[in-house]
Amino acid sequence: MRALPFLRRSSLGAALAVAAVAAACARPAAQAGGTGDAASRVYVPPGQYDEFYMFASGGFSGQLAVYGLPSGRLLRVIPVFSQDGEKAYGYSEQSKPMLQTSYGFVPWDDAHHPSLSKTDALNDGRWIFINGNNTPRVARIDLAEMNTKEIIEIPNAAGNHASPFVTQGTEYVVAATRFSVPTPQRDVPIASYKENFGGQISFIAVDPKTGKMTLAFQIHMPGFDYDLARPGKGPSHGWAFFTSYNSEQANTLKERNASQNDKDFIAAVNWKVAEQCVAQGKAKSWPTRYAHNWVDAADVAHSEMLTGSKVLEPSDCPGMVYYLPTPKSPRGVDVDSKGIIWASMGGSGHLGRFDRSKCKQTWGDGNQCAEGWTFYKSPGPSVDLGTAPEAQNSADMHYYLWADTHNTLGMGKDTIILCGTNSDSLLAFNQKTNKWTVLRIPYPLNAYMRGLDGRIDNPKTGWKGRGLWMNDGLDPVIHNEVQHGWVGHIQMRPNPLAK
């Protein structure tokens, strides 16, 4: 599992019968986490409904799994990018067009990062988007029916990992290339990687009424590896932030060759400026072909092949893209309620804080504004590569990061939470004190944290009504005490005896 957005069942609104919602809301409070033994707290009797849905990406299955909480029941596997014999998805003539691409019929993929549609930066329960990482695609699932309704292929791209991340009003779904391709696509020697290969950041517009996706424009970027992203919200609305590594633009032996530079970059993209440049006719039309697949009102799938894409060059659109020099392979990125950018450093085990107001210069050759960064070494064993502070590295690896802008954990607004991916923990950083709190997961062993999210279910019940959810990643774990792919819930008591 790569990500785990949660949604209260009643948020699905028009999709559900009133009686069903009432049944979900009427479940006894003891089962929601108040009293009784562990089994009774998660038991949901037959005929009643779980209060929440959890959506988990299926990775190489290419599908999206839906679990009920608190019961943990697998409610449905939604076929998206891969054939599903049980539902005849991708086998029947009615559904085959959903798996068409510009490369032909591709009935599999590696699905990551499900992301819910939003209104005013809050999940609204209309749709959920998920990426196809291998053949670059983004799918839209209608949560009223729990079925895939649309898939759009992303041209000029490869390794669609940094997607699909949704802006605060679902204006766009953003996506970026993890692996560069010749731009425009053509046959060139791999040895000419630095000269001929480039990245793309794609902005897919979403119709607010129907959800229909349209490739609005792309931005031609240097050929770095763009890994994860987060659109801004509140004071940073209109921006999107993308972590990247391999600023060396290496194409062989990347474990070594992509770790030579002291700094990689976070790309800060002002998509409102990009919109203005597109409106001014500054985008170039690139020749390309890509598939757009959808299901009509009769549940019959269709596929059309679209041509051409609008591509902006940063040099033609001043103020659209800023590169923030960032040490050692940044992975996760988020923005707090004050507009401060936070990043987890996968290559050095640091938490990075970037404050643009400290910059003496916000433009230049990519080496400016080192003064905007402050770094905090995460707790745990060190890997010291020298005596300088920046050489004091943590042995931990931080894949994901999350800014708790609503105090869902109860440790204070804008607490920054890091996945302690190599330390069986979550790491909470208090901005006011600059101190860490280690939330160790003692059982089950091998708590390989890869994603997290928070929820306030009932603000009137104190610590019982709020908490943090995290998932266990599958990638490197061979021996485990429990089955692979579990989900955990952390709640913080104000004191050990709090009831």
GUKEVO-864566 format. One record per residue (C-alpha): residue number from 1; y, z, x. Coordinates in Angstrom, 2 decimals. Example, Ala and Ser with C-alpha at 12.3 -4.5 7.8 and 13.67 -1.06 7.14 Angstrom:
2
NODE  num        Y        Z        X
NODE    1    -4.50     7.80    12.30
NODE    2    -1.06     7.14    13.67
***
This chain:
499
NODE  num        Y        Z        X
NODE    1     0.00     0.00     0.00
NODE    2     3.40    -0.98     1.36
NODE    3     5.81     0.36    -1.22
NODE    4     5.69     2.49    -4.32
NODE    5     8.47     2.19    -6.86
NODE    6     8.09     4.52    -9.84
NODE    7     9.20     4.01   -13.41
NODE    8     9.19     6.39   -16.35
NODE    9     7.01     4.86   -19.01
NODE   10     9.69     5.12   -21.69
NODE   11    12.00     3.01   -19.50
NODE   12     9.93    -0.04   -20.39
NODE   13    11.71     0.08   -23.74
NODE   14    11.21    -2.99   -25.88
NODE   15     7.77    -3.64   -24.44
NODE   16     6.23    -0.57   -26.02
NODE   17     5.59     0.69   -29.51
NODE   18     7.63     3.73   -30.55
NODE   19     4.43     5.67   -31.25
NODE   20     3.17     5.06   -27.74
NODE   21     6.38     6.34   -26.17
NODE   22     6.30     9.40   -28.40
NODE   23     2.74    10.13   -27.33
NODE   24     3.74     9.94   -23.68
NODE   25     6.73    12.23   -24.14
NODE   26     4.71    14.72   -26.17
NODE   27     2.24    15.54   -23.39
NODE   28     2.13    19.31   -22.77
NODE   29     4.49    20.50   -20.05
NODE   30     1.68    22.32   -18.24
NODE   31     0.14    18.99   -17.38
NODE   32     3.41    17.77   -15.84
NODE   33     3.26    20.25   -12.98
NODE   34     4.21    23.67   -14.30
NODE   35     1.18    25.98   -14.73
NODE   36    -2.59    25.91   -14.66
NODE   37    -5.03    24.59   -12.10
NODE   38    -4.56    21.29   -10.31
NODE   39    -7.00    19.37   -12.51
NODE   40    -5.32    20.41   -15.76
NODE   41    -1.92    19.45   -14.41
NODE   42    -2.95    15.84   -13.89
NODE   43    -5.36    15.46   -16.81
NODE   44    -4.28    13.01   -19.51
NODE   45    -6.63    13.02   -22.52
NODE   46    -8.06     9.77   -23.90
NODE   47    -5.62     8.14   -26.31
NODE   48    -2.59     9.60   -24.59
NODE   49    -0.39     7.94   -22.00
NODE   50     0.76     8.79   -18.52
NODE   51     4.43     9.59   -18.26
NODE   52     5.02     7.33   -15.24
NODE   53     3.91     4.05   -13.78
NODE   54     3.55     3.54   -10.05
NODE   55     3.56    -0.03    -8.71
NODE   56     1.70    -0.57    -5.43
NODE   57     1.64    -3.80    -3.47
NODE   58    -1.84    -5.09    -2.82
NODE   59    -1.32    -6.39     0.72
NODE   60    -3.93    -9.03     1.51
NODE   61    -5.22    -8.98    -2.07
NODE   62    -1.97   -10.75    -3.01
NODE   63    -1.73    -8.71    -6.22
NODE   64     0.22    -5.78    -7.70
NODE   65    -1.57    -2.60    -8.80
NODE   66    -0.28    -0.34   -11.59
NODE   67    -1.28     3.33   -11.58
NODE   68    -0.57     5.97   -14.18
NODE   69     0.88     9.29   -13.09
NODE   70     0.04    12.11   -13.14
NODE   71    -3.54    11.05   -13.91
NODE   72    -3.84     8.63   -10.98
NODE   73    -5.70     6.13   -13.18
NODE   74    -5.66     2.49   -12.14
NODE   75    -4.29     0.90   -15.30
NODE   76    -4.06    -2.72   -14.30
NODE   77    -4.16    -5.11   -11.36
NODE   78    -1.59    -7.81   -12.05
NODE   79    -2.60   -11.15   -10.47
NODE   80     0.33   -12.67    -8.60
NODE   81    -0.38   -14.80    -5.52
NODE   82    -4.18   -14.84    -5.51
NODE   83    -6.92   -16.00    -7.83
NODE   84    -8.38   -13.38   -10.14
NODE   85   -11.76   -14.20   -11.62
NODE   86   -11.62   -11.41   -14.21
NODE   87    -8.50   -12.86   -15.80
NODE   88    -9.20   -16.50   -14.81
NODE   89    -5.81   -16.46   -13.08
NODE   90    -5.61   -19.39   -10.69
NODE   91    -8.87   -20.84   -12.04
NODE   92    -7.90   -21.98   -15.54
NODE   93    -5.81   -25.10   -15.97
NODE   94    -3.41   -22.91   -17.91
NODE   95    -2.61   -20.78   -14.84
NODE   96    -3.31   -22.95   -11.76
NODE   97     0.29   -24.22   -11.47
NODE   98     1.44   -20.66   -10.59
NODE   99    -0.19   -21.03    -7.15
NODE  100     1.29   -24.40    -6.22
NODE  101     3.48   -24.63    -3.11
NODE  102     5.02   -27.39    -1.04
NODE  103     1.86   -27.08     1.11
NODE  104    -0.41   -27.62    -1.87
NODE  105    -2.50   -25.13    -3.83
NODE  106    -2.39   -21.77    -1.96
NODE  107    -4.50   -19.18    -3.85
NODE  108    -3.94   -16.15    -1.60
NODE  109    -1.17   -14.22     0.14
NODE  110    -0.12   -10.92     1.68
NODE  111     2.01    -9.09    -0.92
NODE  112     4.62    -6.51     0.13
NODE  113     7.54    -4.42    -1.10
NODE  114     7.61    -4.42    -4.92
NODE  115    11.20    -3.88    -6.04
NODE  116    12.37    -3.04    -9.57
NODE  117    15.30    -4.72   -11.29
NODE  118    18.42    -2.59   -11.46
NODE  119    21.49    -1.90   -13.57
NODE  120    24.28     0.06   -11.89
NODE  121    21.92     0.76    -8.97
NODE  122    19.31     2.43   -11.23
NODE  123    15.89     1.00   -12.07
NODE  124    16.07    -0.51   -15.55
NODE  125    12.43    -1.41   -16.31
NODE  126    12.89    -5.12   -17.07
NODE  127    11.19    -6.81   -14.13
NODE  128     9.59    -6.09   -10.80
NODE  129     9.72    -8.50    -7.85
NODE  130     7.20    -8.77    -5.02
NODE  131     6.94   -11.00    -1.96
NODE  132     4.31   -13.32    -0.58
NODE  133     4.50   -12.72     3.16
NODE  134     2.35   -15.60     4.39
NODE  135     3.52   -18.59     2.37
NODE  136     7.11   -17.44     1.73
NODE  137     7.33   -16.72    -1.98
NODE  138     8.91   -14.23    -4.36
NODE  139     7.38   -13.46    -7.75
NODE  140     8.88   -11.91   -10.87
NODE  141     6.65    -9.80   -13.13
NODE  142     7.79    -9.10   -16.68
NODE  143     7.22    -5.38   -17.31
NODE  144     7.18    -5.91   -21.06
NODE  145     3.88    -7.76   -20.64
NODE  146     2.72    -6.71   -17.14
NODE  147     2.21   -10.37   -16.25
NODE  148     3.58   -12.67   -13.56
NODE  149     6.15   -14.94   -15.17
NODE  150     7.66   -16.81   -12.25
NODE  151     7.15   -17.59    -8.56
NODE  152     9.66   -19.32    -6.31
NODE  153     8.87   -20.58    -2.83
NODE  154    11.45   -19.97    -0.09
NODE  155    12.11   -23.03     2.11
NODE  156    13.07   -23.05     5.81
NODE  157    11.27   -19.74     6.31
NODE  158     8.11   -18.08     7.60
NODE  159     6.82   -14.51     7.45
NODE  160     8.71   -13.43     4.33
NODE  161     8.48    -9.72     5.17
NODE  162    12.11    -8.61     4.72
NODE  163    11.98    -9.10     0.96
NODE  164    12.31    -8.80    -1.98
NODE  165    15.19    -6.33    -2.04
NODE  166    17.32    -6.20    -5.17
NODE  167    21.09    -5.74    -5.31
NODE  168    22.50    -2.94    -7.45
NODE  169    23.07    -5.14   -10.52
NODE  170    20.14    -7.53    -9.92
NODE  171    22.63   -10.24    -9.04
NODE  172    20.31   -11.31    -6.24
NODE  173    16.91   -10.79    -4.74
NODE  174    17.39   -11.04    -0.96
NODE  175    14.80   -12.23     1.55
NODE  176    14.71   -12.90     5.29
NODE  177    12.33   -14.48     7.79
NODE  178    10.20   -12.28     9.99
NODE  179     9.19   -15.33    12.03
NODE  180    11.51   -18.19    12.83
NODE  181    10.76   -21.85    12.28
NODE  182    12.39   -25.06    13.51
NODE  183    15.60   -25.41    11.51
NODE  184    15.67   -27.85     9.87
NODE  185    11.87   -28.11     9.93
NODE  186    10.48   -30.72    12.32
NODE  187     7.90   -31.05    15.08
NODE  188     9.23   -29.56    18.32
NODE  189     7.55   -27.89    21.34
NODE  190     7.10   -24.12    21.03
NODE  191     8.68   -23.88    24.49
NODE  192    11.98   -24.89    22.86
NODE  193    11.92   -21.79    20.62
NODE  194    15.35   -20.46    21.62
NODE  195    16.99   -23.86    21.20
NODE  196    15.36   -25.11    18.01
NODE  197    14.03   -22.17    16.00
NODE  198    16.16   -20.15    13.60
NODE  199    15.96   -17.52    10.90
NODE  200    17.05   -17.68     7.28
NODE  201    18.43   -15.09     4.92
NODE  202    17.94   -16.27     1.35
NODE  203    19.79   -15.14    -1.77
NODE  204    17.86   -15.77    -4.97
NODE  205    20.05   -15.49    -8.06
NODE  206    18.52   -13.82   -11.14
NODE  207    19.65   -14.76   -14.64
NODE  208    20.65   -11.46   -16.31
NODE  209    19.18   -12.47   -19.69
NODE  210    16.01   -14.39   -18.87
NODE  211    15.29   -13.28   -15.31
NODE  212    14.95   -16.89   -14.15
NODE  213    15.22   -17.15   -10.37
NODE  214    17.27   -19.81    -8.59
NODE  215    17.74   -20.26    -4.85
NODE  216    21.52   -19.83    -4.71
NODE  217    22.09   -20.24    -0.97
NODE  218    20.69   -19.46     2.47
NODE  219    22.32   -18.30     5.69
NODE  220    21.17   -19.84     8.98
NODE  221    20.66   -16.99    11.43
NODE  222    19.61   -16.63    15.08
NODE  223    15.85   -16.71    15.58
NODE  224    15.25   -12.95    15.62
NODE  225    12.45   -11.25    13.65
NODE  226    14.01    -9.74    10.50
NODE  227    11.84    -6.86     9.36
NODE  228    13.22    -4.78     6.47
NODE  229    16.39    -4.74     4.40
NODE  230    18.45    -2.76     1.93
NODE  231    21.30    -4.05    -0.24
NODE  232    24.34    -1.81    -0.39
NODE  233    25.23     0.27    -3.41
NODE  234    28.34     2.10    -4.53
NODE  235    30.95     1.78    -1.75
NODE  236    28.75    -0.72     0.11
NODE  237    28.01    -2.94    -2.90
NODE  238    28.40    -6.58    -1.92
NODE  239    26.66    -6.07     1.41
NODE  240    23.03    -6.36     2.47
NODE  241    21.62    -4.91     5.69
NODE  242    18.68    -6.37     7.63
NODE  243    16.93    -4.78    10.60
NODE  244    15.66    -7.09    13.30
NODE  245    13.80    -7.06    16.57
NODE  246    12.85    -9.69    19.17
NODE  247    16.45   -10.49    20.05
NODE  248    14.79   -11.94    23.17
NODE  249    13.46   -14.73    20.90
NODE  250    10.11   -14.50    22.61
NODE  251     7.21   -16.55    21.32
NODE  252     4.31   -15.33    23.47
NODE  253     3.02   -11.87    24.48
NODE  254     5.51   -10.28    22.13
NODE  255     4.35    -6.72    22.80
NODE  256     5.94    -7.14    26.24
NODE  257     8.34   -10.06    25.99
NODE  258    10.02    -8.88    22.77
NODE  259    10.79    -5.46    24.27
NODE  260    12.94    -6.47    27.23
NODE  261    16.44    -6.06    25.77
NODE  262    17.93    -2.62    25.49
NODE  263    19.32    -3.44    22.04
NODE  264    18.30    -5.43    19.01
NODE  265    20.46    -5.81    15.90
NODE  266    21.09    -4.84    12.31
NODE  267    22.61    -7.76    10.47
NODE  268    25.26    -6.72     7.93
NODE  269    25.79    -9.58     5.46
NODE  270    28.72    -9.69     3.06
NODE  271    27.26   -11.76     0.24
NODE  272    30.50   -11.78    -1.74
NODE  273    32.18   -13.58     1.15
NODE  274    29.17   -15.92     1.24
NODE  275    29.67   -16.69    -2.46
NODE  276    33.29   -17.62    -1.76
NODE  277    32.28   -19.95     1.07
NODE  278    29.71   -21.67    -1.15
NODE  279    32.35   -22.11    -3.86
NODE  280    34.68   -23.62    -1.24
NODE  281    32.07   -26.24    -0.35
NODE  282    31.32   -24.87     3.13
NODE  283    27.54   -24.87     2.64
NODE  284    25.59   -27.79     4.06
NODE  285    22.78   -29.44     2.13
NODE  286    19.52   -29.29     4.05
NODE  287    16.65   -31.60     3.09
NODE  288    13.66   -29.54     2.03
NODE  289    10.98   -29.20    -0.65
NODE  290     9.87   -26.02    -2.36
NODE  291     7.92   -25.09    -5.47
NODE  292     9.21   -23.31    -8.54
NODE  293     6.48   -22.10   -10.91
NODE  294     6.86   -20.40   -14.27
NODE  295     5.06   -19.49   -17.49
NODE  296     6.45   -20.71   -20.81
NODE  297     6.50   -18.95   -24.19
NODE  298     2.98   -20.22   -24.94
NODE  299     1.65   -18.61   -21.70
NODE  300     1.12   -22.01   -20.09
NODE  301     2.13   -22.31   -16.43
NODE  302     4.23   -25.15   -15.05
NODE  303     5.20   -26.17   -11.53
NODE  304     8.11   -28.28   -10.33
NODE  305     8.99   -29.38    -6.82
NODE  306    12.67   -28.82    -5.99
NODE  307    14.54   -30.48    -3.15
NODE  308    17.47   -29.49    -0.97
NODE  309    19.02   -26.10    -0.26
NODE  310    22.59   -24.93     0.35
NODE  311    22.79   -23.43     3.84
NODE  312    25.76   -21.58     5.31
NODE  313    26.45   -21.35     9.03
NODE  314    28.09   -18.02     9.99
NODE  315    30.55   -19.91    12.16
NODE  316    31.80   -21.75     9.06
NODE  317    32.25   -18.55     7.02
NODE  318    34.18   -15.86     8.95
NODE  319    33.53   -12.31     7.83
NODE  320    30.13   -13.11     6.31
NODE  321    27.80   -11.74     9.02
NODE  322    28.22    -8.88    11.47
NODE  323    25.61    -7.94    14.04
NODE  324    25.42    -4.25    14.86
NODE  325    23.82    -3.72    18.30
NODE  326    20.97    -1.26    17.71
NODE  327    18.62     0.21    20.33
NODE  328    14.95    -0.59    20.43
NODE  329    13.48    -2.35    17.46
NODE  330    15.06    -0.89    14.30
NODE  331    12.71    -0.88    11.30
NODE  332    13.94     0.90     8.15
NODE  333    17.59     0.82     7.04
NODE  334    19.56     2.41     4.20
NODE  335    23.13     3.31     3.28
NODE  336    24.24     6.73     2.05
NODE  337    26.78     7.44    -0.70
NODE  338    29.66     7.40     1.82
NODE  339    28.82     3.95     3.18
NODE  340    27.27     5.21     6.43
NODE  341    24.42     3.01     7.69
NODE  342    21.23     4.77     8.83
NODE  343    18.36     3.16    10.71
NODE  344    14.96     4.27    11.97
NODE  345    14.19     3.14    15.51
NODE  346    10.59     2.01    15.60
NODE  347    10.66     1.46    19.35
NODE  348    12.16     4.78    20.49
NODE  349    11.61     7.34    17.72
NODE  350    15.30     7.95    17.01
NODE  351    17.38     8.13    13.85
NODE  352    20.54     6.06    14.16
NODE  353    23.84     6.61    12.32
NODE  354    26.45     3.83    12.24
NODE  355    29.99     4.57    11.09
NODE  356    32.10     1.42    10.99
NODE  357    35.33     3.45    10.80
NODE  358    34.78     4.45    14.44
NODE  359    34.80     0.85    15.65
NODE  360    37.69    -0.14    17.88
NODE  361    36.68    -3.77    17.43
NODE  362    34.52    -5.26    14.68
NODE  363    34.17    -8.79    16.02
NODE  364    33.07   -10.30    19.30
NODE  365    29.97   -11.37    21.19
NODE  366    27.52    -8.85    19.71
NODE  367    28.04    -6.04    22.20
NODE  368    30.99    -4.39    20.48
NODE  369    31.23    -1.02    18.70
NODE  370    28.78     1.07    20.63
NODE  371    31.10     3.91    19.64
NODE  372    30.05     3.47    16.01
NODE  373    26.53     4.70    16.76
NODE  374    25.20     8.24    16.99
NODE  375    21.50     8.80    17.71
NODE  376    19.26    11.76    16.94
NODE  377    15.87    12.09    18.59
NODE  378    13.24    12.98    16.04
NODE  379    11.11    16.14    16.50
NODE  380     7.79    16.21    18.27
NODE  381     6.38    15.21    21.66
NODE  382     8.64    13.16    23.94
NODE  383     8.11    10.06    25.99
NODE  384    10.79    10.45    28.65
NODE  385    11.70     7.30    30.53
NODE  386    14.53     8.81    32.52
NODE  387    17.12    11.57    32.56
NODE  388    19.76     9.88    30.39
NODE  389    19.86    11.02    26.72
NODE  390    19.01     7.53    25.49
NODE  391    15.86     7.61    27.66
NODE  392    14.50    10.69    25.87
NODE  393    12.23     8.99    23.36
NODE  394    10.05    10.47    20.64
NODE  395     6.34     9.75    20.57
NODE  396     6.61     9.34    16.79
NODE  397     7.07     5.96    15.11
NODE  398     9.31     5.61    12.06
NODE  399     8.48     2.66     9.87
NODE  400    10.61     3.45     6.84
NODE  401    13.76     5.39     6.05
NODE  402    15.40     6.53     2.84
NODE  403    18.81     8.05     2.05
NODE  404    18.46    10.67    -0.71
NODE  405    21.78     9.92    -2.41
NODE  406    20.86    11.86    -5.57
NODE  407    19.35    14.99    -3.98
NODE  408    15.93    14.28    -5.46
NODE  409    14.20    16.50    -2.90
NODE  410    16.60    19.40    -3.36
NODE  411    17.68    19.56     0.29
NODE  412    21.17    18.26    -0.39
NODE  413    22.83    14.97    -1.25
NODE  414    22.52    12.26     1.44
NODE  415    19.64    13.95     3.24
NODE  416    18.00    11.25     5.34
NODE  417    14.19    11.08     5.11
NODE  418    12.13     9.40     7.83
NODE  419     8.47     8.51     7.63
NODE  420     6.73    10.40    10.44
NODE  421     4.22     7.59    10.65
NODE  422     2.46     8.97    13.74
NODE  423     2.89    12.69    12.97
NODE  424     1.40    13.24     9.49
NODE  425     4.83    14.20     8.21
NODE  426     8.10    13.37     6.56
NODE  427    11.21    14.26     8.55
NODE  428    14.33    15.38     6.68
NODE  429    17.67    15.23     8.51
NODE  430    20.61    17.36     7.32
NODE  431    23.86    15.55     8.07
NODE  432    25.96    18.72     7.85
NODE  433    23.98    20.71    10.40
NODE  434    22.39    17.86    12.40
NODE  435    19.08    19.69    12.06
NODE  436    15.63    18.46    11.16
NODE  437    13.12    19.85     8.70
NODE  438     9.53    18.76     9.27
NODE  439     7.53    18.37     6.06
NODE  440     4.02    18.37     7.49
NODE  441     1.17    17.00     5.40
NODE  442    -1.76    19.24     6.46
NODE  443    -4.33    17.62     4.22
NODE  444    -5.74    15.07     4.04
NODE  445    -5.71    14.25     7.74
NODE  446    -4.30    10.89     8.74
NODE  447    -1.25    10.94     6.49
NODE  448     0.03     7.61     7.78
NODE  449     3.35     7.41     5.90
NODE  450     4.61     3.92     5.15
NODE  451     6.81     4.24     2.05
NODE  452     8.69     6.80     0.03
NODE  453    10.89     7.18    -3.00
NODE  454    12.38    10.04    -5.00
NODE  455    12.71    10.93    -8.67
NODE  456    14.62    13.44   -10.77
NODE  457    12.54    13.74   -13.92
NODE  458    14.32    16.69   -15.52
NODE  459    17.53    18.01   -13.90
NODE  460    17.44    21.08   -16.17
NODE  461    14.21    22.50   -14.72
NODE  462    15.38    22.96   -11.15
NODE  463    12.96    22.21    -8.33
NODE  464    10.09    21.53   -10.76
NODE  465    11.89    18.53   -12.21
NODE  466    12.55    16.70    -8.96
NODE  467    10.61    15.59    -5.94
NODE  468     9.72    13.04    -3.32
NODE  469     6.81    10.61    -3.53
NODE  470     5.14     9.00    -0.52
NODE  471     2.14     6.78     0.14
NODE  472    -0.51     6.57     2.81
NODE  473    -0.65     3.26     4.64
NODE  474    -3.94     1.56     5.39
NODE  475    -3.27    -0.43     8.56
NODE  476    -4.63     1.58    11.52
NODE  477    -6.61     4.31     9.81
NODE  478   -10.36     3.98    10.39
NODE  479   -11.59     7.55     9.82
NODE  480   -10.05     9.50     6.97
NODE  481   -10.92    12.62     4.99
NODE  482   -10.29    10.93     1.66
NODE  483   -10.26     7.40     0.33
NODE  484    -7.69     5.02     1.71
NODE  485    -4.48     4.46    -0.17
NODE  486    -3.43     7.77    -1.71
NODE  487    -0.07     8.89    -3.08
NODE  488     1.51    12.31    -2.53
NODE  489     4.24    14.28    -4.28
NODE  490     6.45    16.82    -2.46
NODE  491     8.59    19.39    -4.26
NODE  492    10.84    21.85    -2.44
NODE  493    11.02    25.43    -3.74
NODE  494    14.41    27.10    -3.08
NODE  495    12.42    30.09    -1.79
NODE  496     8.68    30.73    -1.38
NODE  497     8.45    32.87    -4.55
NODE  498    10.47    30.61    -6.81
NODE  499     8.78    29.89   -10.16
***
